[in-house]
Amino acid sequence: MNAAEQTNAGSALPYAALLEVAEKVAVEAAEFVAAERTKMLDGTAVDVQSKSHRTDVVTAVDVASEQLVRDRLAQLRPGDAVLGEEAGGEAGTGADAVTWVVDPIDGTVNFLYGAPHFAVSLAAQIDGESVAGVVVEPVSRRRWTAVRGGGAWLDGRRLAVSEPSGLDMTLLGTGFAYLPERRRRQAAMVSGLAGHVRDIRCAGAASLDLCHVGAGWTDAFVEHGLSRWDWAAGALVAREAGAVVSVPGEDPELGEDGTFAAAPSIADELRAMVLELGVRDI
């Protein structure tokens, strides 16, 4: 089932066309990344540079993937603004201006190590809010899609969040920043949560972590320090699947850069526990 079918493009949903563009472009970028990964696994060297910290890396494939996205968007949506992890950019201005937010490889460290858990993430935002989003996994080829008011989908199957009976039955996803001092503070919070939840997962790609909440593969996700391209598409998938979601700037008590997604049955309990553990100090 394609994006148009998923969102009933013939209906009044205003963002279906944006979802179709997002899916088309993200799939092309994912195919490119998958081909480059095959070359890398066969022994072709990949150029790697550091960004904010020596553990925060960017590869030539990240850069080329983002350029592919920008080139295709320029053809399909000329005049729209693009904000990307590697080349930056600014949000569009004016009423109903669309800004495309792209993470050309979310989970670059996994990609570099040869692990399959990474994705291409692309979202269309209006006034800073995601209205259509796609997360494509180059290795498995899974496609996570969502449109505001139209639900969230995985390869044509509509998604719905889980219903854990309590915090003690909650499978929690999380992640860590690159700077060592912040990682230590985040680890302290996760350590505090460990005694209250069922278990904790840290897979290294926030866009997919958020999608997993939407699918019920995990029950919640909490992380601080994410950038807009990390959550723009995945948070929409989680929200449209029924999760309680807040992204940076929406819930000041969770910190200025906190991202939170949880099944409604445990959202209040988890949020209270996170606040009790001193989230403001992270």
N, C-alpha and C positions, 0 to 999 in steps of 0.2 A: 504494500500500500504506500503510495507516494504522499508527499506533503499536502497536495491539493485534496486528495481523498480523505486524509486524516482530519483536515480542518473544514471539509465541506466548502470548498472554495466558491461554490455557487451561492452560498448563504451570505448573511450580512457581516460575517466576520471580517473586520477591516485589515487584518494583518496577514492573511493567508498568502498573499503575493510575496510578502517579505520572507515568509517561511520557505516558500519555494526557491527563492533566490539563495537564501542561506544554505539550504540543503544541497543545491546544485554546486555551489562554490566549495562548501566544506568537503563534499565527497571528492571533488577533484583534488583538493589539497591533500586529503587523506591518502588518495591513490599515489600521489607523488611521494609522500612521506614513506609509505609502505615500500615503494620501489627503491628509495634511497636506503631504507633499513636493510633490505635484501643485499644491496651492494656492500653495506658496512659489515654485515655478518659474513659476507664472502671475502672480507679482507681489505676492502677499500677504506683508506684512512679518511676520517671526518675531521674537518677543522673545528677546534673548540676554543672558545674564549671565555673569560670570566667577566661578570658584571658587578653586582654589589659586593660580592665576597667570592673567594676562590672556589667555594662549593656551589655558587650560583652561576650556572654555565649557560652559554648559548652556542649552538652549533651552526654551521653553514646551512644545514638543512632547515633549522628554524627560520633563518633569514629568507631563504629561498621560498619556503612554504608561505610565509607572510606576503612576500612579493607577488606570488601567484594569486593569492586571495585579493590583494589590492588591484592587480591587473584585471581580474575577472569582474570585480565589483565596478571598476571604472567603465567596463563595457556594458554591464547589465544595469547598473544604477549610477549613471554619470551624475556628478554633482554632490553625491552623498559624502559625508565625512567618514573617515576611517580612523579608529584608535586601535593601535596594535602594540603588543608587548615589545617588539623589537624596534620598530620605526617610530613609535609614539603617535602623535597626532592630537587633535582637539575635537571636542564635541561640536556637532553642527549647531547653528543658531537659526532662530526663526521658528514660527509656528509649524509644528508637525515635522520639523527637520529630523531626518534619520541619521543616526550614527551607527556604523558597524564596528563592533568590538571583537577583535580576533586574538586568540591565542594559537599561534601556528603549530606549536607542539606543547600541550600541557602535560607535564611529566617528562621533561627533557632528560633528567638524570636516568629515569627508567629507560628511555630510548637509547641513551648513550651506553648503558650497561647491557643492552640487548633484551631487556625485559619487555613484555608485550603490553604493559599497562600504561598507555599514554593515549592522547586524543588530540584532534583538531577541534577547537571550540569557536563558534561564530554566532554572534547575536546581533539583532537589530534593536536599537534603543531609541526612544523618543522621550525627550525631557528627562534623560537619565534613567529611565525605566525600561527594562527589557520587554519587548512585545512579541518577539519571535526568536527562537534559538535552536541551534543544532550542535550536538556533540557527536563526532564520528570517530570510531576506533579503527585506526588503519590496519591493525593485524586481524582482529575478529570481524571487521567491517560492520559491527553493530552501529545503528544510527538511533540516537536519542533526539527526539524533537519535541518542541512545545510552542504553542502560540497563546498569547493572552486571551483567555476566555474560551479557548478551544481544546484544553486538556494537554496531557503529555503522553508521549508514545515511545515505544521501543520496537523498531522494525514492524510497525503496524499493529502492535498490541497496546491497548490503552493501559496506562500505569495508574496504580493507586498505592498509597503509602500503607505501611503496616499498622497494627494496633497492639503494641506491647501493653501488657497489663500493669506494668510499673517500671520504675527506673532500674530495679534489679534484674529486669528481663530485657533491658535495652542494649542492643549492639550499636556501639558508638564509633563513628569514624572521626578522624582528626588528622592534622598535619602540623608541620613545624616550619618556622621561618629559617632563613639562612644564617643570620647573625647569631653567634654562639651564646651571647648573653641573653638574647630573647628566647632562644631555644631552651635554655635552662629554666626560665620562668614558665614557659609553656609546658615543659616536662613536669614541673611541680604541680600545675593545675591538673594535668592528665593523671598524675600519680594520685591526686586527691579523688578524682573521679573513678579511678580503677576499683576502689573498694565499694562502689555503689552501683555499678553497671554490670551487665552480663559479661561483656568483653569489649575490647577496643581494637580497632583496625586503623592502620596507617599505610596507605597504598601509594601515596606520592603524586596524585593528580586530582586536584580539588574539583575540577569540572565533573569527573567521573564519580567522585565521592558524593557529590550532590545528586547526581543522577541515580545513584544507588539508593539514596533515601527515597526518591520518587518511586523506585521499583519495589521498595520493601526489602531490598537486599541488606540494608542496614536500617536502623530505626532513627538515627539522628547523626548530625555532623556539626562539629564546632571547630573553628579555627580562627586565629587572628593573624593579620598581616597580609591577607590576600589582596591582590589588585583587581581592578574591574574586569580585566580579561579572564581572570581565574574563575569568576563566579557568574558572569553575565548570562551565559546560556544555561549552565547547570542549575543555578538557583531558580530560573524560570521553570525548568523541568520539575524540580522538587515542588515548587509552589503550585503548579498546575496539576500535579498529582495529589494534592491535598495536604502537603506539609505546611507547618507553621514556619515561615522563613523571614529572617531579617538579614539584610546585607549591610555593609559599612555605611554608616550615616543614618540608618533607620531606627536603631535602638541604642541611644547613647550610653545606657547603663551597661551594655555589653562591650563597651570600648569603641573608640572611633573607627577601628578597622576590624571589628568582629563580624564574622559570618556564622549564622546559626540556622539550622534546618532540622526539624524534628516532627515525628508523628504527633498529631494533636493529643493523643492519649497520655503522652509523657512530656509534652513541651513545657508546660508550666513548672513541673517538678525539676526537669533538667535545667531550665533557665535559673531557677532559684538556687540550685546546687552550684552552678557556675558562678553566680554572683557571690555566694557564700565563700567560695574558694579564692576570692579576691581578683576577679577578672580585670579590674581597673589597673592593677599593677603589672599586667602583662604587656 
